[in-house]
């Protein structure tokens, strides 16, 4: 893996703000010609520093306005429970994020759904049916103050 230098960091910063920036525009902004910038971007992709390019969608415009965070506590923590849970949660399309956490609960899950009725159904019929799921605690988001995907790069 190559050392990431200031030029790479500038490229990463520009791309995460606007992934549609052309190589020519990137080259102009970082002070290099197009060919070396293109080579750097390809290297950053190969080394899995850049993991993809995405369009950011408006959930409200697509009938996905309910955002809920769910803590899940497992009844057991032995054997393959964590792997079984992980495998199952990866199949649920409404789950945007799932994190194994420390503390009283084992997992923190972020879901987006059309409404509370859809969430109630999902909680009872899907989330609490996951392997070893014993208990849940839900936090319905009333207002999204900040949701940022950009990493702070110095």
N, C-alpha and C positions, 0 to 999 in steps of 0.2 A: 504494500500500500504506500502510495506517495505521501509525502508531507503536504499538508494543506497550507498554502501560502496566502498572502494578502490578496492576490489577484483571484485565487480560487474562492476566497471568502466573499469578495465583491461579486463574483459571478453567481455564487449561491444566494446571496442577498437579493440580487436583481431578479433571479429566476423565481425565487419563492414569492416575491411580490407580484411578478407577472411572468408566468411560464410561457406566455405567447411571444415574449421578446425574441426577436430574430437574432441570429448569430452576428449579423452585421451591426445591429444596435448594441448588442453586448460588447462587441469588439470596440466600438466607439466609446462606450462608457468606461471600459477598463483600460483603454489605451494600447490595445494590441490589434493586430490584423485578424481577419476572420478565421483563417486556418488554425492558428494556435488556440484561439478561443474555442473553436469547434473541437479540437483535440482535447482540450481541458474538460469540456462538458462531457465528452464521450468517456474520458477516464473517470470522471466523477460518477457517471452512471455505472460503468463497469465495476467500480469499487463500492457500489451500493451506498454512496453518500447521497446521490440523487436517486430516490427510489420510485419516482413516478411523477406524472403531470396530471392534474385534475381540474375539472371545472367545478366551481363552487356554486351550488344550487340553493335557491330560496325555498326552505321547507314549507313556508306558508302558501306559496304559490302552487305547491304540489301536494296539498292536503296532508302535511306532516307537521302540524304546528305544535303538537304536544311533545314536550321534552321531559323525560323522567330519568332520574338516577335511582338505581336500585342496589341496595346492599343485600348480598346473599350470604347466609351462614350455612356451612355444611354440617351435617350431623356426624360425619366421620372424616378423618384426615389420614386414613391409612390406605395401603395398597395403591391401586391405580385411580383413586377417586379424583385427584386433580386432573389427571390426563383424560379420564372419562368426561368430566365436567367440561374441560377445554374443548374436546372434540365435539361435544353436543352444542355448546354455545356458538361455535364457529358456523353452525348450520342455520342459525336464526338470523334472517336478513334485517330485521328491525333493530338488532343490536349493533350500534355504531362502535362501541368500545366496550372492552371487558378487561379488568385489571385485577390480578391477585394482589391483595392488600394486607397490611398488618393491622392488628387491632381486633376488636370484638367480632367483626364480620370478615369473611374470607375473600369475597369478590365485590367489586364495584362495577356496575354495568350501566351504560348509557344507552337509552332507547329513544327512538322517534316514532310517533304514531299519529294517526288522524285525530283521535279524541280519547276521552277517559274510558268510554265503553270498550274501545279497542285495547286499551292498556289493561283494564280489568280482565278481559279475556286472555290476554297474553300472560299476565301474571299467574293466573290460575291454571291455564291449560298448557303453558310452555315453560315459563321460568321456574315455577315451583315443582315441575316434573323433571327438571334436570337431575342428573345423578347426584344423590346424597344431599340435595337441597332441603334444608330443614326449616329455615326461617328467612323472612325478607323484611326489609324496611325501605319504603319508597319516599322519594323527594320529587314532587312535581314542581317544575320550574314555572314560576309566575312571570318572571321577566328575565330575558337574556341580556345581561349588562355587558358582557364581553365574551366572545368566543373567537379565539385566535388560533390559527394553525401555524403561524410563522414563528420560527425559532429566532431568538434574539442573538444576532451575530455581531460580535465586536470587530 
